[in-house]
Amino acid sequence: MQILKDKNIEYEEIQYIKNPLSLNKLKEIASKLGLPPQKFIRKSDVKKLNLEINFENENEVLQHMVEYPRIIERPIIVNDEKAVIGRPPENILEII
C-alpha cells in the first residue's frame, strides 16, 4: 500500500477479515485476477485452521473463503478492470 501512498493514488482499504466478502465479490475478484480461487488462497492458514478443502472443486474453495476470510491471500489490489495480489508490492505497479 506504500506504493499507492507514494504515488498519491487514492484507494479504499477493505478489511475482509473483519468484513467478509460475498461469494459474488470473490468470483469477481477471481475474474479480475485471471486466476482460479485455488491460486489466491493461503494454504498455510488452511492448515492452521485444520480445514479440509477439496481444491479440485472451485465452488468449495470459494465457500471456504467466504466462511474463513483469513485464508484469502492479502493484500489484493483491485481497480475497475483488473486485480493483482500485492505480494511482492511491485505487483501493484501492473494496475496503476
C-alpha positions as CSV (number, residue, x, y, z in Angstrom):
1,M,0.0,0.0,0.0
2,Q,3.0,2.2,0.5
3,I,3.4,2.3,-3.3
4,L,0.0,3.8,-3.7
5,K,0.6,6.3,-1.0
6,D,4.0,7.3,-2.5
7,K,2.3,7.9,-5.9
8,N,-0.6,9.8,-4.2
9,I,-3.2,7.4,-5.5
10,E,-6.4,7.3,-3.5
11,Y,-7.6,3.9,-2.6
12,E,-10.2,2.2,-0.4
13,E,-8.9,-0.4,2.0
14,I,-11.4,-3.3,2.7
15,Q,-10.6,-5.3,5.8
16,Y,-12.1,-8.5,4.5
17,I,-11.1,-10.4,7.6
18,K,-13.3,-8.2,9.7
19,N,-15.9,-7.7,6.9
20,P,-16.0,-10.9,4.9
21,L,-16.6,-10.7,1.1
22,S,-19.6,-12.2,-0.5
23,L,-19.4,-15.2,-2.8
24,N,-20.2,-12.9,-5.8
25,K,-17.5,-10.5,-4.8
26,L,-14.9,-13.3,-4.6
27,K,-15.9,-14.5,-8.0
28,E,-15.5,-11.0,-9.4
29,I,-12.0,-10.7,-7.8
30,A,-11.0,-14.2,-9.2
31,S,-12.2,-13.0,-12.7
32,K,-10.2,-9.7,-12.4
33,L,-7.1,-11.6,-11.2
34,G,-7.5,-14.1,-14.0
35,L,-6.9,-16.8,-11.5
36,P,-9.0,-19.6,-10.0
37,P,-9.5,-19.2,-6.3
38,Q,-7.1,-22.0,-5.6
39,K,-4.3,-19.7,-6.7
40,F,-5.1,-16.9,-4.1
41,I,-5.7,-19.0,-1.0
42,R,-3.2,-19.0,1.9
43,K,-2.6,-22.8,2.2
44,S,-0.6,-22.2,5.4
45,D,-3.7,-20.7,7.1
46,V,-5.8,-23.6,5.7
47,K,-3.5,-26.0,7.6
48,K,-3.5,-23.9,10.7
49,L,-7.3,-23.9,10.8
50,N,-7.4,-27.7,10.0
51,L,-9.7,-27.1,7.1
52,E,-10.4,-29.9,4.7
53,I,-10.9,-28.4,1.3
54,N,-11.3,-30.2,-2.0
55,F,-9.0,-28.0,-4.1
56,E,-10.4,-29.6,-7.3
57,N,-13.8,-28.1,-6.5
58,E,-13.8,-24.3,-7.2
59,N,-17.1,-23.7,-5.5
60,E,-16.0,-25.5,-2.4
61,V,-12.8,-23.3,-2.3
62,L,-14.9,-20.2,-2.7
63,Q,-17.3,-21.2,0.0
64,H,-14.5,-21.7,2.5
65,M,-13.1,-18.3,1.5
66,V,-16.4,-16.8,2.4
67,E,-16.6,-18.6,5.7
68,Y,-12.9,-18.2,6.6
69,P,-11.7,-15.0,5.0
70,R,-8.3,-15.4,6.8
71,I,-7.4,-17.9,4.1
72,I,-7.6,-15.3,1.3
73,E,-4.3,-14.1,0.1
74,R,-3.7,-10.4,1.0
75,P,-3.5,-7.8,0.0
76,I,-5.4,-7.9,-3.2
77,I,-5.5,-4.6,-5.1
78,V,-8.5,-4.2,-7.4
79,N,-9.3,-1.5,-9.9
80,D,-12.3,-1.3,-12.3
81,E,-10.8,-3.8,-14.8
82,K,-8.1,-5.8,-13.1
83,A,-6.7,-7.1,-9.8
84,V,-3.3,-8.2,-8.5
85,I,-2.0,-9.8,-5.4
86,G,0.1,-7.2,-3.7
87,R,3.0,-9.6,-2.9
88,P,5.6,-8.6,-3.8
89,P,4.5,-5.0,-3.6
90,E,5.9,-4.3,-7.1
91,N,2.9,-6.3,-8.5
92,I,0.8,-3.2,-7.7
93,L,2.6,-1.3,-10.5
94,E,0.8,-3.6,-13.0
95,I,-2.5,-1.9,-12.4
96,I,-1.7,1.7,-11.7
